[in-house]
Amino acid sequence: MEKIKIGVLVSGGGTNLQALIDAQRSGIIKSGEITLVVSDRSDAYALTRAEKAGIKTAVVLKKDCADRAEFEDRLIAALRDSGVEFVVLAGFTAILGERFIREYSGRIINVHPSLIPSFCGKGYYGLKVHEEALKYGVKVTGATVHFVNEIPDGGRIIMQKAVEIEDGDTPEVLQRRVMEQAEWIILPLSVEKICNKLKETK
């Protein structure tokens, strides 16, 4: 049976994208295939990772668009051109609006570096999430893969994995451990799970 075409939206280094590429190669992701990587930054290293893996790339810059509506229209057009059926946000820092979310309703997921509902929502991304977790003094953090809706980090949870906080952790050390022990594991598993379901409804 034909694989579900996956589009991955990125903004930075692309470590989560690499985890997906590796999972595709190793057979963890077998119901879907990454056919396009789109970045909102032309210097994102994630684009290089995609090119090395032979995956088509596109860049949509906010500054080239009159407003958010045009930005989202261009994103949608790029995804449509590649026949993308399922969208994964992998370190994509732009907040998407109703227009985009409606287009891919129930077919767009994100990975967040905390156990939602802790340390999530508007402004919580990157190192800030880990800084806040350490400041609060929690003993366990982790990562969450969830569906995307109009509320930042507010969609239905698909998968979570806990990571223990250790004495002497810095935000950078914790960020790395959460990636290695949680994000890079549950994101590919979630992608396979959703692609498998989408195939059944095709």
C-alpha positions as CSV (number, residue, x, y, z in Angstrom):
1,M,0.0,0.0,0.0
2,E,1.1,3.5,-0.8
3,K,2.9,5.4,2.0
4,I,1.5,8.6,3.6
5,K,3.3,11.6,2.3
6,I,4.8,13.6,5.2
7,G,5.8,17.3,5.2
8,V,8.1,18.4,8.0
9,L,8.2,22.1,9.0
10,V,11.5,23.3,10.6
11,S,13.2,26.5,11.7
12,G,16.6,25.4,13.1
13,G,19.2,22.7,13.4
14,G,16.8,19.9,12.6
15,T,17.8,17.3,15.2
16,N,14.2,16.1,15.4
17,L,14.1,15.9,11.6
18,Q,17.2,13.8,11.7
19,A,15.5,11.5,14.2
20,L,12.7,11.1,11.7
21,I,15.0,10.5,8.8
22,D,16.9,7.8,10.8
23,A,13.6,6.2,11.9
24,Q,12.5,6.0,8.3
25,R,15.8,4.4,7.3
26,S,15.7,1.8,10.2
27,G,12.0,0.9,9.5
28,I,10.5,2.4,12.6
29,I,8.5,4.7,10.2
30,K,7.2,2.4,7.5
31,S,3.7,3.7,6.8
32,G,4.8,7.2,5.8
33,E,7.6,8.9,3.9
34,I,9.0,12.4,4.2
35,T,8.6,14.0,0.8
36,L,9.2,17.6,1.7
37,V,11.0,19.7,4.4
38,V,9.9,23.4,4.6
39,S,11.7,26.0,6.6
40,D,10.9,29.6,7.5
41,R,14.6,30.3,7.7
42,S,16.9,30.0,4.7
43,D,20.0,29.3,6.9
44,A,18.3,26.5,8.9
45,Y,20.8,23.5,9.1
46,A,17.7,21.2,8.9
47,L,17.6,22.0,5.1
48,T,21.1,20.6,4.7
49,R,20.1,17.5,6.6
50,A,17.1,17.1,4.3
51,E,19.2,17.6,1.1
52,K,21.8,15.0,2.4
53,A,18.9,12.5,2.8
54,G,17.7,13.3,-0.8
55,I,14.5,15.0,0.5
56,K,13.0,17.9,-1.4
57,T,13.2,21.3,0.4
58,A,11.4,24.6,0.3
59,V,11.8,27.9,2.1
60,V,9.0,30.3,2.9
61,L,10.1,33.5,4.5
62,K,7.7,35.7,6.6
63,K,9.5,38.9,5.4
64,D,8.5,38.0,1.8
65,C,4.8,37.9,2.7
66,A,2.4,40.8,3.3
67,D,0.9,39.2,6.3
68,R,0.4,35.9,8.2
69,A,-2.4,34.8,5.8
70,E,0.0,35.0,2.8
71,F,2.7,33.2,4.8
72,E,0.3,30.4,5.6
73,D,-1.0,30.3,2.0
74,R,2.5,29.9,0.7
75,L,3.2,27.1,3.2
76,I,0.0,25.3,2.2
77,A,0.9,25.7,-1.5
78,A,4.3,24.2,-1.0
79,L,2.9,21.2,0.9
80,R,0.1,20.7,-1.7
81,D,2.6,20.8,-4.6
82,S,4.3,17.8,-3.0
83,G,1.1,16.0,-2.2
84,V,1.7,16.2,1.5
85,E,-1.0,14.5,3.6
86,F,0.4,14.8,7.1
87,V,2.4,17.6,8.7
88,V,5.0,17.3,11.4
89,L,6.3,20.4,13.3
90,A,9.9,19.7,14.2
91,G,11.3,22.7,15.9
92,F,9.1,25.1,13.8
93,T,9.0,28.3,15.8
94,A,6.3,30.2,13.8
95,I,2.9,30.0,15.4
96,L,0.4,28.7,12.8
97,G,-3.1,30.2,12.6
98,E,-6.6,28.8,11.9
99,R,-6.2,28.9,8.2
100,F,-3.3,26.4,8.2
101,I,-4.7,24.3,11.0
102,R,-8.1,24.0,9.3
103,E,-6.3,22.8,6.1
104,Y,-4.6,20.0,8.0
105,S,-7.1,19.4,10.8
106,G,-6.3,16.1,12.6
107,R,-3.2,15.7,10.4
108,I,-0.7,18.0,12.0
109,I,1.4,17.1,15.1
110,N,4.1,18.8,17.2
111,V,6.7,17.7,19.7
112,H,7.1,19.8,22.8
113,P,10.0,19.4,25.3
114,S,8.0,19.1,28.5
115,L,5.2,17.0,29.9
116,I,2.2,19.0,28.9
117,P,0.4,20.7,30.6
118,S,3.6,21.8,32.4
119,F,5.8,24.5,30.9
120,C,3.9,24.9,27.7
121,G,1.9,27.5,25.7
122,K,2.8,30.8,24.2
123,G,6.5,31.7,24.6
124,Y,7.5,28.3,25.9
125,Y,10.0,26.9,23.4
126,G,13.7,26.0,23.2
127,L,15.8,26.5,26.2
128,K,13.2,28.5,28.1
129,V,11.2,25.3,28.7
130,H,14.1,23.7,30.4
131,E,15.1,26.9,32.3
132,E,11.6,27.1,33.8
133,A,11.5,23.4,34.7
134,L,14.8,23.8,36.6
135,K,13.7,27.1,38.2
136,Y,10.5,25.4,39.4
137,G,12.5,22.5,40.9
138,V,10.5,19.7,39.3
139,K,12.1,16.2,39.6
140,V,10.8,14.8,36.3
141,T,10.3,16.5,32.9
142,G,10.1,14.9,29.5
143,A,8.5,15.4,26.1
144,T,5.0,15.3,24.6
145,V,3.8,14.7,21.0
146,H,0.4,16.2,20.5
147,F,-2.0,17.2,17.7
148,V,-1.9,20.9,16.8
149,N,-5.0,23.1,17.2
150,E,-5.5,26.9,17.6
151,I,-4.1,26.9,21.2
152,P,-0.3,26.7,21.4
153,D,0.5,23.3,22.8
154,G,-3.2,22.7,23.4
155,G,-4.1,19.8,21.1
156,R,-4.9,16.2,22.1
157,I,-1.8,14.3,23.5
158,I,-0.6,11.3,21.4
159,M,2.4,10.2,23.4
160,Q,4.5,11.3,26.4
161,K,7.8,10.1,27.9
162,A,9.3,11.2,31.2
163,V,12.9,12.1,31.8
164,E,14.4,12.5,35.3
165,I,16.2,15.7,36.2
166,E,19.6,15.2,37.7
167,D,21.6,17.2,40.2
168,G,23.7,19.8,38.5
169,D,21.6,19.9,35.3
170,T,21.9,23.1,33.3
171,P,19.2,24.0,30.8
172,E,21.6,22.9,27.9
173,V,22.4,19.5,29.5
174,L,18.7,18.9,30.3
175,Q,17.6,19.9,26.8
176,R,20.0,17.3,25.3
177,R,18.8,14.6,27.6
178,V,15.2,15.3,26.9
179,M,15.9,15.1,23.1
180,E,17.9,11.8,23.4
181,Q,15.7,10.1,25.9
182,A,12.3,11.3,24.9
183,E,11.8,13.5,21.8
184,W,13.8,11.4,19.4
185,I,12.0,8.2,20.6
186,I,8.3,9.3,20.8
187,L,8.2,11.6,17.7
188,P,9.0,8.8,15.2
189,L,6.7,6.4,17.0
190,S,3.9,8.9,16.9
191,V,4.5,9.6,13.2
192,E,4.3,5.9,12.5
193,K,1.1,5.5,14.6
194,I,-0.7,8.4,12.8
195,C,0.5,7.4,9.3
196,N,-0.7,3.9,9.9
197,K,-4.2,5.2,10.9
198,L,-4.3,7.6,7.9
199,K,-3.5,4.7,5.6
200,E,-6.5,2.8,7.0
201,T,-8.9,5.7,6.2
202,K,-7.5,6.3,2.7
